[in-house]
Every structure is written in C-alpha cells, then in structure tokens.
Amino acid sequence: MKRFIGLMAVTALGLAAVACGGSSTPKATPTPVDETAFARSMLLTVDDFPTGWTETPSSTDNGENPMEKECNPKQEARTGRAETGDFSATDSASSVSESVLVFAKPADAMAALDKTSGIVDCGIKAFNDGKLDSNGIAFSDATSRKLSLDAPGDKSYAYQIDVTGTVGGEQATVHLVVVYAVSGRVGYSLTAQTTDQSYRAADLEDVAKKAADKLKQKP
C-alpha cells in the first residue's frame, strides 16, 4: 500500500511540476544565461519550518514525468529553476515542497503563470481519460478547483487538486494544494500533499509569505 501511494503521489505531483514550469530536466533557453544558482539561493530551507520538521528528497525527482507528454507547456524564456525536497513534520502524513523559477524578464514570468489554469485542466482530463494509468494503477475522480489564498507577489493562483487511484482492489486519494506566484521576473510555487484528508489551504499562507520574503531581484 505504501508503494502504491508513493507511485500515485509521484504522478499527481507531476501535474504540479509541469504547471509551474516543466520538469527538472534542463531545457534550452533563448539566452546563454544560467541562473540556476540564483534560483537555488532563494529556496526555502528546513530552518524556515517549525522545530522537528525534516527535508527528504523530492518525490518528483524520479525520472521522466508522465505529465510532460500530455501537458508540457511551451517553455518561456526561463533562465533558472531549482526545487526543494519534501518538508514534513515528524510522523506527519502531509508534506510541502517548493520550486523557484527565474525568467529573462517579468513579462515572461507572467506569461508562464497565466498558463497554469490550462495546464491544470489538461492534467485533470488526462487522469480521467486514463492517459496516465501506469504501474497497474487506474486513476479516476480527478478534480480541481481554484482557491482564494494569500500568496505575496505581483499575481498568484492557487488550486486544490484531488485524484483517486485504484490497484488490486485497493484505493487511495492524493490531495494537493498548489500555489503559483510571480514577483518581477521570479516565480515560486508551493505544493502541499496529503493522502488521508484534504490539506488546509490556509496553512500554506504562512509558508507562502516566507517563500516570498526570500525572493530577490537582479538585473
């Protein structure tokens, strides 16, 4: 059951990763600028969470993202991307992860942000059409809805995403709350994941404020 839930989570989190700017696989950019280190310098660390929280390698760092094939957006002029592992409290059933993206100019960051709604819709349809069924898991009942969530930045979107998986008569549901925001030419995304009950979206607001406080701008 644990492996089943883990495989489900990897696929579901793939939707969040694609919507925030693609996988961690390096993509060519229109300029020779590489701001990966700059993006990495703005990531949250375990010190930004309460005592007792730990960071483990991200669930999305497990090879090819199946969501890329179905819903891969055209890459904007992105010059850097970095992501954290999964932050969680001891024995907690929920986790939070972050990605930071840097773009050539603010207009590119905003254009990428405004594609998220279409990508989320694409991912939900792919789940319900069976296009992401794999490893014996059949996905169903995928839904998404926009949330009102205070995420600092020039503009932001937030969604609740739920998807159920069934294999060998066993069934589990992965619940995600995802926030995407941009400030200038820098964007950040936060993904909270649970498998027992829905994550309280308001709990992500404090994390979003900490993420926004760590953003920097440079010419």
Phi, psi and chi 1 to 4 in degrees:
 res  aa     phi    psi   chi1   chi2   chi3   chi4
   1 MET       -  -40.7 -175.3   66.7  171.0      -
   2 LYS   -62.4  -42.8 -175.2  175.6 -179.8 -179.8
   3 ARG   -65.4  -39.8  178.9  176.2  179.8  -86.3
   4 PHE   -57.5  -49.2  164.8   42.8      -      -
   5 ILE   -63.6  -38.6  -68.3  175.2      -      -
   6 GLY   -62.6  -42.8      -      -      -      -
   7 LEU   -65.1  -40.0  -70.7  169.4      -      -
   8 MET   -60.4  -45.3  -84.4 -166.5   62.5      -
   9 ALA   -63.1  -40.7      -      -      -      -
  10 VAL   -59.3  -45.2  168.0      -      -      -
  11 THR   -67.1  -44.5  -53.4      -      -      -
  12 ALA   -65.0  -42.1      -      -      -      -
  13 LEU   -66.1  -23.5  -74.2  166.8      -      -
  14 GLY   -60.3  -33.4      -      -      -      -
  15 LEU   -64.0  -43.8  171.4   55.6      -      -
  16 ALA   -63.2  -39.6      -      -      -      -
  17 ALA   -66.2  -43.8      -      -      -      -
  18 VAL   -64.5  -42.3  169.6      -      -      -
  19 ALA   -65.1  -26.7      -      -      -      -
  20 CYS   -95.2   12.0   78.5      -      -      -
  21 GLY   127.3   21.3      -      -      -      -
  22 GLY    95.3  178.7      -      -      -      -
  23 SER   -77.9 -179.5   72.4      -      -      -
  24 SER   -79.4   -3.1   56.4      -      -      -
  25 THR   -64.5  127.6  -56.1      -      -      -
  26 PRO   -59.3  137.5  -22.5   33.8      -      -
  27 LYS  -120.3  147.7  -59.4  -73.8  179.5   94.8
  28 ALA   -66.2  143.1      -      -      -      -
  29 THR  -119.4  160.2   58.8      -      -      -
  30 PRO   -67.3  -13.4  -19.6   32.5      -      -
  31 THR  -124.8  160.6   70.9      -      -      -
  32 PRO   -79.6    4.6   29.6  -35.1      -      -
  33 VAL   -71.4  132.1  175.6      -      -      -
  34 ASP  -121.3  106.6 -177.6   -6.3      -      -
  35 GLU  -109.1   31.5  -64.6 -171.4  -69.3      -
  36 THR   -59.6  -45.1  -59.3      -      -      -
  37 ALA   -63.2  -37.7      -      -      -      -
  38 PHE   -63.4  -44.0  178.9   46.0      -      -
  39 ALA   -62.1  -42.4      -      -      -      -
  40 ARG   -63.7  -31.5 -168.5  175.7  -64.8  120.3
  41 SER   -69.3  -13.7   73.1      -      -      -
  42 MET  -103.9    1.6  -65.9 -179.6  -83.4      -
  43 LEU   -70.7  150.4  -71.3  173.4      -      -
  44 LEU   -63.9  152.9  -67.2  167.7      -      -
  45 THR  -125.5  170.9   70.5      -      -      -
  46 VAL   -61.7  -23.2   72.3      -      -      -
  47 ASP   -69.1  -14.6  -67.4  -26.7      -      -
  48 ASP   -85.0   -0.8  -65.7  -53.3      -      -
  49 PHE  -115.0  164.4  -67.8   84.4      -      -
  50 PRO   -60.4  158.0  -23.8   34.5      -      -
  51 THR   -56.0  135.2  -59.0      -      -      -
  52 GLY   103.6  -15.4      -      -      -      -
  53 TRP   -76.6  150.9  -77.8   59.2      -      -
  54 THR  -131.9  165.6   59.1      -      -      -
  55 GLU  -120.7  129.1 -179.3 -179.0    7.8      -
  56 THR  -120.4  158.6   57.8      -      -      -
  57 PRO   -52.9  142.0  -27.9   36.6      -      -
  58 SER   -63.2  142.3  174.8      -      -      -
  59 SER   -66.9  -17.1  -59.9      -      -      -
  60 THR   -88.2   -5.8   57.1      -      -      -
  61 ASP   -91.3   55.4  -83.4  -17.1      -      -
  62 ASN  -127.5   43.2  -71.5  -57.2      -      -
  63 GLY    92.0 -150.0      -      -      -      -
  64 GLU   -64.7  135.7 -176.5  177.4  -13.6      -
  65 ASN   -89.4  113.5 -178.9  -11.6      -      -
  66 PRO   -63.1  -22.4   23.4  -34.5      -      -
  67 MET   -71.8  -23.5 -162.9   68.1   68.1      -
  68 GLU   -59.0  -42.8  -71.2  -87.4   -3.4      -
  69 LYS   -62.8  -38.3 -179.3  179.3  178.1 -179.0
  70 GLU   -85.0  -38.0  -64.4  -62.7  -33.0      -
  71 CYS  -132.4   26.8  -56.2      -      -      -
  72 ASN   -68.3  117.1 -173.3   23.6      -      -
  73 PRO   -78.6  157.1   31.9  -36.3      -      -
  74 LYS   -63.7  131.8  177.4 -177.9  177.1 -177.6
  75 GLN   -72.2  131.7  -65.0  -64.7  -46.5      -
  76 GLU   -80.5 -173.7  -53.3  -64.2  -24.8      -
  77 ALA   -77.0   67.5      -      -      -      -
  78 ARG   -84.4  131.8 -167.0  179.8   75.5 -159.7
  79 THR  -110.6   -9.6   56.4      -      -      -
  80 GLY  -164.8  148.5      -      -      -      -
  81 ARG  -151.1  139.1 -176.9  178.3 -170.5  -85.9
  82 ALA  -147.1  153.7      -      -      -      -
  83 GLU  -141.4  153.3   60.7 -175.2   26.5      -
  84 THR   -86.4  177.9   67.4      -      -      -
  85 GLY   -83.3 -160.7      -      -      -      -
  86 ASP   -98.8  121.5  -63.1  -37.1      -      -
  87 PHE   -92.1  134.3  -61.1  104.1      -      -
  88 SER  -153.9  155.2   61.8      -      -      -
  89 ALA   -78.6  157.3      -      -      -      -
  90 THR   -56.1  129.1  -57.1      -      -      -
  91 ASP    61.2   20.7  -61.6  -33.6      -      -
  92 SER   -85.2  146.5  173.7      -      -      -
  93 ALA   -90.7    1.2      -      -      -      -
  94 SER  -119.4  157.5   63.1      -      -      -
  95 SER  -145.0  160.0   63.9      -      -      -
  96 VAL  -132.3  136.4  177.2      -      -      -
  97 SER  -134.2  163.2   59.7      -      -      -
  98 GLU  -137.6  147.9 -179.0 -162.3   27.1      -
  99 SER  -125.9  143.0  -66.4      -      -      -
 100 VAL  -122.0  131.8  170.3      -      -      -
 101 LEU  -123.8  141.8  -62.3   93.5      -      -
 102 VAL  -119.1  135.5 -176.3      -      -      -
 103 PHE  -118.6  163.6  -64.9   85.4      -      -
 104 ALA   -63.0  -37.0      -      -      -      -
 105 LYS  -152.0  160.6   54.8 -177.3 -173.7  -77.8
 106 PRO   -54.5  -36.8  -28.9   37.6      -      -
 107 ALA   -62.6  -34.1      -      -      -      -
 108 ASP   -69.4  -39.5  -64.0  -34.9      -      -
 109 ALA   -63.4  -42.6      -      -      -      -
 110 MET   -67.3  -38.9 -167.5   65.1   70.8      -
 111 ALA   -63.4  -40.7      -      -      -      -
 112 ALA   -65.3  -41.4      -      -      -      -
 113 LEU   -61.0  -42.0  177.5   72.0      -      -
 114 ASP   -72.0   -7.4  -74.5  -21.8      -      -
 115 LYS   -87.2  -10.1  -70.8 -179.3  178.7  179.3
 116 THR   -61.9  -39.8   56.6      -      -      -
 117 SER   -59.6  -45.7 -178.9      -      -      -
 118 GLY   -64.9  -36.2      -      -      -      -
 119 ILE   -69.8  -41.9  -64.3  168.0      -      -
 120 VAL   -60.7  -44.2  168.9      -      -      -
 121 ASP   -60.2  -41.4  -71.2  -15.2      -      -
 122 CYS   -61.8  -43.8  172.3      -      -      -
 123 GLY   -64.9  -41.6      -      -      -      -
 124 ILE   -62.3  -42.9  -64.6  -59.2      -      -
 125 LYS   -64.2  -40.3 -173.7  174.8 -173.2  -57.8
 126 ALA   -62.4  -41.3      -      -      -      -
 127 PHE   -60.1  -50.7  -85.2  122.9      -      -
 128 ASN   -72.7  -21.7  -70.9  -30.7      -      -
 129 ASP   -87.0   -0.5  -71.8  -11.4      -      -
 130 GLY    79.5    9.5      -      -      -      -
 131 LYS   -74.0  -15.1  -67.1 -178.1  178.3  179.5
 132 LEU  -110.6    7.7  -60.6  174.1      -      -
 133 ASP   -62.0  130.8  -67.8   -4.9      -      -
 134 SER  -163.1  164.6   61.6      -      -      -
 135 ASN    53.8   30.0  -62.8  -63.4      -      -
 136 GLY    79.0    2.7      -      -      -      -
 137 ILE   -94.5  127.6  -57.5  174.1      -      -
 138 ALA  -104.9  121.6      -      -      -      -
 139 PHE   -92.1  147.2  -67.4  100.2      -      -
 140 SER  -158.5  170.8   63.2      -      -      -
 141 ASP    54.0   34.2  -59.5  -39.3      -      -
 142 ALA   -75.6  132.9      -      -      -      -
 143 THR  -139.6  159.0   61.1      -      -      -
 144 SER  -145.1  151.5   70.1      -      -      -
 145 ARG  -150.4  146.7   63.6 -174.9  179.7   90.9
 146 LYS   -75.3  145.9  -75.4 -171.6  174.6 -179.3
 147 LEU  -117.7  153.4  -59.9  174.1      -      -
 148 SER   -96.1  108.5  176.9      -      -      -
 149 LEU  -141.0  133.9 -166.1  149.9      -      -
 150 ASP   -80.4   98.7 -176.5   12.1      -      -
 151 ALA  -120.4  111.5      -      -      -      -
 152 PRO   -59.6  143.9  -24.3   35.4      -      -
 153 GLY   151.6  179.4      -      -      -      -
 154 ASP   -69.3  -31.8  -61.1  -31.7      -      -
 155 LYS  -162.7  148.8 -170.6  174.8 -176.6  179.6
 156 SER  -150.3  158.2   66.8      -      -      -
 157 TYR  -132.8  150.1  -65.7  107.5      -      -
 158 ALA  -140.3  144.5      -      -      -      -
 159 TYR  -138.2  150.1  -56.0   87.5      -      -
 160 GLN  -105.1  129.2  167.1  135.5    4.1      -
 161 ILE  -125.4  128.7  -60.8  168.8      -      -
 162 ASP  -128.4  138.3  -56.1  -63.3      -      -
 163 VAL  -147.0  137.5   58.5      -      -      -
 164 THR  -105.4  140.9  -63.1      -      -      -
 165 GLY  -124.2  143.5      -      -      -      -
 166 THR  -130.2  134.4  -55.5      -      -      -
 167 VAL  -152.2  132.2   61.8      -      -      -
 168 GLY    53.2   34.5      -      -      -      -
 169 GLY    83.3   -8.4      -      -      -      -
 170 GLU   -93.6  145.2  -67.0 -175.0  -58.4      -
 171 GLN  -137.0  141.4 -168.2  173.5   80.7      -
 172 ALA  -148.7  155.4      -      -      -      -
 173 THR  -122.3  131.4  -59.4      -      -      -
 174 VAL   -98.8  131.3  170.4      -      -      -
 175 HIS  -113.7  130.1  -53.1  -80.9      -      -
 176 LEU  -124.4  142.1  -54.4  176.0      -      -
 177 VAL  -118.9  123.3  171.9      -      -      -
 178 VAL  -123.7  133.8 -169.9      -      -      -
 179 VAL  -121.3  132.3  176.9      -      -      -
 180 TYR  -123.7  132.5  -52.4  104.2      -      -
 181 ALA  -147.9  154.6      -      -      -      -
 182 VAL  -130.1  147.9  -64.0      -      -      -
 183 SER  -138.6  111.3  178.2      -      -      -
 184 GLY    63.3 -127.1      -      -      -      -
 185 ARG  -101.7   14.4   66.0 -173.9 -172.0   94.4
 186 VAL  -114.4  136.1  179.2      -      -      -
 187 GLY  -121.4  152.8      -      -      -      -
 188 TYR  -136.4  150.6   67.9   92.2      -      -
 189 SER  -133.5  147.1   71.1      -      -      -
 190 LEU  -126.6  137.0  -63.5  167.8      -      -
 191 THR  -128.5  120.2  -56.8      -      -      -
 192 ALA  -105.2  133.5      -      -      -      -
 193 GLN  -126.3  135.9  171.4 -157.7  -24.9      -
 194 THR  -137.4  159.6   60.6      -      -      -
 195 THR  -127.2    2.6   53.0      -      -      -
 196 ASP  -109.8  -48.1   53.3   -6.3      -      -
 197 GLN  -146.2  161.9   59.2 -174.7   -2.4      -
 198 SER   -59.6  142.9  -62.9      -      -      -
 199 TYR   -76.6  139.3 -172.9   89.5      -      -
 200 ARG   -74.5  110.4  -74.9  178.7   68.4  -70.4
 201 ALA   -56.8  -35.6      -      -      -      -
 202 ALA   -61.9  -26.6      -      -      -      -
 203 ASP   -66.6  -18.9  -69.3  -16.5      -      -
 204 LEU   -85.5  -11.9 -152.5   53.1      -      -
 205 GLU   -65.7  -41.5  -68.7 -172.7   -9.0      -
 206 ASP   -64.1  -37.6  -73.9  -17.2      -      -
 207 VAL   -66.3  -40.1 -176.4      -      -      -
 208 ALA   -62.1  -39.0      -      -      -      -
 209 LYS   -65.1  -40.1  -70.1  172.9 -176.4  175.3
 210 LYS   -66.4  -39.9  -69.9 -179.4  179.4  179.8
 211 ALA   -63.3  -43.5      -      -      -      -
 212 ALA   -65.8  -35.6      -      -      -      -
 213 ASP   -65.1  -22.4  -74.8  -15.4      -      -
 214 LYS   -91.0   -5.8  -59.8 -169.7   81.6  162.6
 215 LEU   -73.4  144.2  -61.4 -173.0      -      -
 216 LYS  -128.4  156.4  -62.8  171.5  -76.1 -171.5
 217 GLN  -121.9  140.5  -56.7  -69.5  -29.8      -
 218 LYS  -144.9  153.2   68.0  177.6 -175.4  179.3
 219 PRO   -57.9      -  -24.3   34.6      -      -
